[in-house]
Amino acid sequence: MRTTIELKDDQRARLLELAARRREKGFSNIIAEAVEAYLAAQDAGEAARAKALAARGALSAAEASEVAEAVHALRENWR
């Protein structure tokens, strides 16, 4: 499918350079790969958020307090 996207001149130049190194006529394949990678990352992020939300309430109040204290202690010594 054809579509129009806005690119900065330097982005277009770099894409054409990369396509030439890959012996490709244009940069459509590179754009398609980038879109696929972006969408996969979005899906992975959504899956991770769903997993984190599903774990909500899995710790008792005492366990949550212990974890919070441990995190606080780590952050105190972080540098």
SEDRENNU-104667 format. One record per residue (C-alpha): x, y, z; residue number from 1. Coordinates in steps of 0.001 Angstrom, whole numbers, m for minus. Example, Ala and Ser with C-alpha at 12.3 -4.5 7.8 and 13.67 -1.06 7.14 Angstrom:
# SEDRENNU-104667
        px        py        pz   resi
     12300     m4500      7800      1
     13670     m1060      7140      2
END
This chain:
# SEDRENNU-104667
        px        py        pz   resi
         0         0         0      1
      1257      3454      m799      2
      1149      6352      1611      3
      2868      9667      2169      4
      4991     10455      5196      5
      6873     13596      6120      6
     10620     13162      6657      7
     13328     15638      7427      8
     15884     16048      4645      9
     18645     14458      6711     10
     16414     11474      7560     11
     15624     10923      3887     12
     19303     11167      2973     13
     20284      8655      5650     14
     17541      6261      4571     15
     18650      6470       944     16
     22239      5871      2062     17
     21210      2800      4055     18
     19111      1492      1171     19
     22049      1896     m1189     20
     24315       m43      1171     21
     21692     m2785      1223     22
     21517     m2638     m2580     23
     17858     m1663     m2495     24
     16281       770     m4926     25
     14359      2788     m2318     26
     13804      2825      1409     27
     10304      1328      1582     28
     11616     m1942      3048     29
     13515       m31      5736     30
     10396      1946      6655     31
      8332     m1268      6763     32
     10930     m2901      9066     33
     10947       156     11323     34
      7152       192     11554     35
      7082     m3540     12363     36
      9710     m3064     15088     37
      7797      m119     16542     38
      4497     m2011     16563     39
      6138     m5074     18146     40
      7614     m2856     20878     41
      4203     m1308     21489     42
      2618     m4754     21752     43
      5351     m5908     24145     44
      4858     m2804     26283     45
      1112     m3351     26430     46
      1627     m7005     27351     47
      4069     m6026     30117     48
      1607     m3436     31469     49
     m1204     m5990     31432     50
      1006     m8505     33248     51
      1984     m5899     35847     52
     m1642     m4904     36382     53
     m2634     m8572     36726     54
       m87     m8910     39545     55
     m1704     m6040     41410     56
     m2620     m7124     44917     57
      m473    m10259     44764     58
      1628     m9131     47741     59
       327     m8854     51250     60
       594     m5467     52938     61
      3609     m6708     54929     62
      5355     m8006     51788     63
      4650     m4762     49952     64
      6095     m2807     52867     65
      9254     m4949     52820     66
      9700     m4400     49090     67
      9146      m652     49471     68
     11746      m500     52252     69
     14251     m2484     50182     70
     13719      m188     47188     71
     14110      2877     49400     72
     17379      1486     50832     73
     18711       777     47334     74
     17840      4276     46158     75
     19582      5809     49196     76
     22851      4147     48137     77
     22404      4595     44386     78
     25229      6516     42702     79
END
